[in-house]
Amino acid sequence: PKGPWALLLRDVTQRVNAMNSLRAEGLRLQAIVDAVADGVIAVDERGLIQSVNAAVQRLFGFAPKQLVGKPLTKILPRWTDEQGVVVTK
């Protein structure tokens, strides 16, 4: 092939190791949260569920993949407002 070519080589070992470490840490943290008997639900600022622990499935009957990305009102409709904020009266 004709034309100019440029080749850039980088050692990405450090980046790959960091990503693997983060992934392992995330799995370790999820295992710790799953060991908690109480339901743990993490929501974002919009009230959308980001993660749940294993107890949530036992308590509410929803698999985690059924909840992630859904509003908190899906499982706590009477205790949350439209934005998923827990209402305490």
N, C-alpha and C positions, 0 to 999 in steps of 0.2 A: 504494500500500500504506500502511496505517495503522501507527502505532506509532513508538516512538523508534528512531532509527538512529544509528550511530556509524561513522565512517570514519577509519581510521588509515593514513596514507601514509608510507612510509619509502623512502629512497633505498638500495637494496641493491646498488648498483654496486660498492662496496668489497668486499662479501661475495662477489659473483659473480667479481670479479677475483681475489680470494684463492683461491677454489675452482679457477678456471682455472689459476692459477699452481701450485697443489698438483698438479693433474692433469698438467700439463706436466712438473713436476719428477719425478713418479712414472714417467712415460713415459721420461724421460731416464735415470733411475736403472735402469729395466728394460733399456734399450738397452745401458747399460754392463755390467750383469750378464750379459746375453745374449752379449756379446762375449768373455766369459771362456771359455777352452777347457775348464776343469774344470766339473763339475756343481756347481751351487749350489742347495741346498734349504733353505728357511726353514720352521721348524716352530714351533708355539706350545708353551706349557707343558704341554699334554696330549699332545704328540707328533703332532699333526695337521699335515699339510703346508699351509702358507699360500701359498707360491709356489715356483716352480722356474725355472731359466734354460733356454735353448735346448739347452745341452749335455746336460741330463738326458734329454731326448727322444732324442738321439743315443746316449747311453750305455745307457739302460734300455729304450728303445722305447715309452715312454708319453708321450702328449700331455699338456701341462700340465693341461688340463681334466679328464683322467682321474685326476690325482693330488691336486689341491687339495681339501682337506677330508678326505682319506684319511689313515690312520695311516702313519707312516714305515716301519712294518714291511711295508707293501705292496711296497716296492722293496728294502728292506734287511732281510729277515726274519731272517737269521742274525747280523746285526750289531747288532740292537736288541732291547730287552726289550719287554714288552707295552705300556709307556707311550711307546715310541718313543725311549727314551734309548739313545744309542750305548754299546754294551758294549765296554769295552777290558779285555782280560785279559792 
